[in-house]
């Protein structure tokens, strides 16, 4: 067998995760026909169908799911053994598989991974960005960085610090339109709308016993904060933004906040804290602990604009 041959069980796991032969082939840097041959060969060896080949998206048969679960557990045990061997020799090495939202990945993780690998060059980082909360156990991730805890059986949650949302605009916007003094005044302002179906995108403001709900209506709406920030920077409207996303611009005065005496909430923006969620088997792993400790500091610097 050539040294770069794929493990058939790894192919099976990728098919289960992707639901698509083409997408699994792309992840594994092979052609769909090559993966199809591997699965057919494995099915012939087992004597049972492992994949419902006619289904769209592809899904595993009951036998296939049994094999996939064994493969996932074996994969996890091998990674843990490799980590333990490296730690016993005083090395920080191996692979960290991480999932996070697209925004967190671009705004925070990309720069932090560069910093982390400068300190620990033997660690490989494998990141999958998705605005769907992927199950770390089912999808074989060592770590998920989330906008809310949402832990399930077999998972541990660790808070990473504030996920506070500020309502921001540019100095130009406030010069032209004034600064809203209450949530009710937002009805007369340009409120750019971030949409994240199927979550409720309404803005909720709380102060003591007072509460206001705003339906943002503006000339631009999108399912990407980064996209909408271009309009905010140009002075074309107001937008709720995470403190870690715009900390540097707030510090420099390029963006300014309003309604700071009100607490902002929206289902589309998640909870008030960011969370690291990881399988129980990762507890105490030196590599993961170092990564999370550094990430907490990095996020604090982002919020402070440093």
Order of alpha helices (4+ residues) and beta strands (2+ residues): alpha-alpha-alpha-beta-beta-alpha-beta-alpha-beta-beta-beta-beta-alpha-beta-beta-beta-beta-alpha-beta-alpha-beta-beta-beta-alpha
